Amino acid sequence: MWWVCLASKPRFWIWLIGGALILAAAGRRLGFPAPSDAERVEKARRNLQVLRTALELFRRDCGRYPHADEGLAALVERPADAPGWQGPYIETLWPDPWRAPFRYAAEAGGLRLWSDGPDGVTGSDDDIAAPPPDYRLLVEALRRRTANGSTPDQNGGPVPEMK
């Protein structure tokens, strides 16, 4: 049993672990390329649309968009002064594809929702603005509410999860 002799030597374990780490790094490098900027921008747009749709459901239930101090967290946890809140409207707040938080600003009569984009700087040319809400998702969420035998104001579940 030659492997028992090798396994008892510390040098064997160093080479085994080192070799495994090198193979794992090479496999990660060759088998799983990082997404391109175009793919990340598209993913950010899809996630912003999900957030925008959830914000519309929040506005429908509460009669307003979340205040600036409540932010996007109001889609996940009930704010103190939000009568009619029937969330959570999304399950989790994910960061954008560049691992930065999505930006939200409540403005008079509306909102601003965006990602800072690849450079991570607010107000630069690569910022990604939220597209309009997906009205198919809004209608689907409202149908789920009424299909459960509930009134249209009762929650039928959150909009689809961000990915």
N, C-alpha and C positions, 0 to 999 in steps of 0.2 A: 504494500500500500504506500506508494510513493507520495500520494497527495497528503497523507497524514504527516509525513516528514516535512513537506513544504508548508503546510498550514500552521505548523508550530513555530515557524520562523517569522519574526516581525517584518523582515524585508518583503516576504511574500505578500503580506497584507497591504503594505505600502504600495507595492506595484499593482496589486489587484484593484485597490480603491482608486489610485491615480489613473490607471487605465480605464476604469469605468467612467470616471469624471471626464476624461478626454473624449471617449466615445460619445458620452451624453452631450457634451458641448458641440462636437462635430455633427451629431445627428440633429441637434436643435438648429444649428446654423444651416445645414443643407436641407433638412426636411420641413422646416417651419419658417419660411421667410417672413419678415416683418411686413405688415400691410403697407401698401403704398399710401402716399398722402391723399390721392384721389379716393381710395377706399375709406380712409379715415374721415375725409370730408363728407362722403356719402353716409357713413355711419352716424356722424354727428348730426346731419340733417334729419335722418330717420328718428334719432333719439329726441331731437328738438321738436319734431312733429308730435311725437308721443307726449312730451311734456306740454306742448301747446294744447293738445286735445284734452289732457287732464286738467289744465287750467280753465278751459271752457266748461268742463263739467263742474269744477269748483265754483265758477261764476254762476252757473245755472242754479246750483243748490244754495249758495250763500248770498247771491245777489251782488257779488263784488269779486274782484281778483284778490289774491293774498296781498296784505300790506307789505311794504318793503322790509319791515322788521321780521315778519313771518317768513318771507321768502318761499322758496320751493319746498321747504320742509312742511308747509301747510298741506301739501298734497299727500303726505305720508302720515302725519300726526295731526290730530285735531287742534286748531288754534283756540285760544281762550275765548275770543269773541267772534265766533263764526256759527251763528244759529243756522241750522239747516245743513251743516256739514255732514256728508254721508260717505266719507272716504273709508279707507285710503283709496285715493284715485290712481296711485301707482304703488307698487310693492316696495321699491327701494330707489333712492336717488343715486344713480351711477355717475361717475365723473365722465367728462368727454373723452374721446379717444386719445387725447394727449395727457390724460390723468389730471386735468384741472376741472374745477367745478363749473357747471353751466351757470351763466349769469342771468339774473332776473332783476328787472327794475319796474316797480309799479309807478305809472305816470298818470296824470290827470286824464281820466276817461279811457285808459288803455294800459298796455304793458309793453315792455321790451324784453325779449328772451334771445340769448345768443351764446355762442362759444367763442372764446378768444382765438381759436384756431391754432395752427402749428407753432406760431411764434409766442403764444401765451400772453400777448399784450393787448389790452383793451383799446379799441379805437384804431387799430391798424387795418391795412387793406385786406388782410386774410381772415378777419372776423367772419363768423358764419351766423347769419340771422335766421331765426326760426321761420319755417314756412307756415302757411296758414294751417289751421287745425284740420285733421282728417275727419271730415264729416261722416264718412262711413263708420268710423270707430265710434263717433258720438251717437249715431243712430243705433248701432249695435249695442252699446252700453245701455241706452234707454230702452231698447227692446228687451234686454235681459232683465231690467228692472220690472217691466210690466209682465213679462212671461212668468215671473215667479209668483204671480198673483198679487203683487204689491202695487201700491200707487206709484205713479211715475217719479215721485220724490224719494222713494226708498232705494237703497243701494242694491245694485245687481252685480257688483264686482268692479274691480279697477279696470282701466283700459289696459291693453296688452303691455307686457313688460318691455322695458328698454333692454337692448342687447348690445 
